[in-house]
Amino acid sequence: MLFFPKYWHIIGKDVSEDVISLFNGARDMDDVNNTHISAFTPGRLITDNTLVAFETFHYMHSVCSGKKGSMAIKLDTSKAYDRVEWDFLENVMLNMGFHEQWVRMVMSCVSTVSHDVILNDDESDSFMQERDDSIIFCRADNRDVQAVRRVLARYEVASGQMINLGKSEGKYLGIPTWIRRSKSLAFASLKERVWKKIKGWKQQTSSSVGREILLKAIVQALPTYLMNFFNIPNGFCSDIQRMMARWWGCKEDDRRIHWVAWEKMCKSKENGGLGFLKVVDFNEAMLAKQGWRLLQNPELLATRVLKARYFPNSSFMDSSIGSRPSYIWRSIWGCKWVLEKGCIWVVGDGLRWRIESISELCPRCGVREESVYHAIRGCGWAVAAWQEAGLER
């Protein structure tokens, strides 16, 4: 705790006044013990960590030959105040002769720790921090393993946390660390979570408005995080939509006839629908968003990792699938067409414009060589435009 001695000449007066007000009962301990976390680091997303970690795991699985290997250690930590019986701690302090008011203040500090997240200037509800997800990558040899164990032992002593070496979920930040050929195993838990949510509502007879809110706010939000990284198989997306449609059209255990196709329900309300998401389209949009992020943020670590691996000498838009790609890269690259439909080339300073990439063919019809006459009269698009304006002659 070097912060307070070093900056006491700046914060000393305020800290002293706060402590005195606490002892005098002028301030509530709950307000003091509530930590505000500013989320998130500007310019960074939690998805960046996931992209880098998954690519690293993919590389480790791909490199199976040679004498030198690598390994990953997923740490599951629990803080000291999560492992202490509070009644025991309170009785110890009372038996040691501490004043009851002091004991109450200490117990209020250690047993009611909560956090708030401030996102876009909006404060979230308070929550208790349960664990941290951390991964250590190192060489798979005895020297590195012993070094990591020594570092972790020192970390436990210094931080008061305990490393649970026997616990591992095979996931990092909520996603699997390895996707095998069978996608049904990797994403089975997603469908199960959706089904559990809907099954828990089956006995609830809510209005149509209530059902619409439950589906949009909860069920449709469940796969959002995974859809940032993976192209969920169409079969899974269809199953999720089918479960939503069945719950929407049933009352308790009685099924009703679906008079309107679910495709129409997914249209906007202005176009006669209810604005439900098409799961497949939403998945493609989320993956295209990751591709756009690669284009707009070349300095990010996630972008540099993917570029070094898959498109070192080109841009994302000109990249190829590459050899032995990870499932995350295949998913993002596979939705590049979404960006291609909405992006156009704009000449800026001309320094990065590649003249050899410009085709001599008409960019509209792609059949004839582009010329002034073709652009005005020869191209089918131009002819259609003249006809639309009534000036075909």
Secondary structure, 3 states (H helix, E strand, C coil): CCHHHHCHHHHHHHHHHHHHHHHCCCCCHHHHCEEEEECCCCCCCHHHHHHHHHHHHHHHHHCCCCCCCEEEEEEEEECHHHCCCHHHHHHHHHHCCCCHHHHHHHHHHHHCCEEEEEECCEECCCECCCCCEEEEEEECCHHHHHHHHHHHHHHHHHHCCEECCCCCCCEECCEECCCCCCHHHHCHHHHHHHHHHHHHHCCCCCCHHHHHHHHHHHHCCCCHHHHCCCCCCHHHHHHHHHHHHHHHCEECCEECCCCCCHHHHCCCHHHCCCCCCCHHHHHHHHHHHHHHHHHHCCCCHHHHHHHHHHCCCCCHHHCCCCCCCCHHHHHHHHCHHHHHHHCCCCCCCCCCCCHHHCCCECCCCCCCECCHHHHHHHCHHHHHHHHHCCCCC
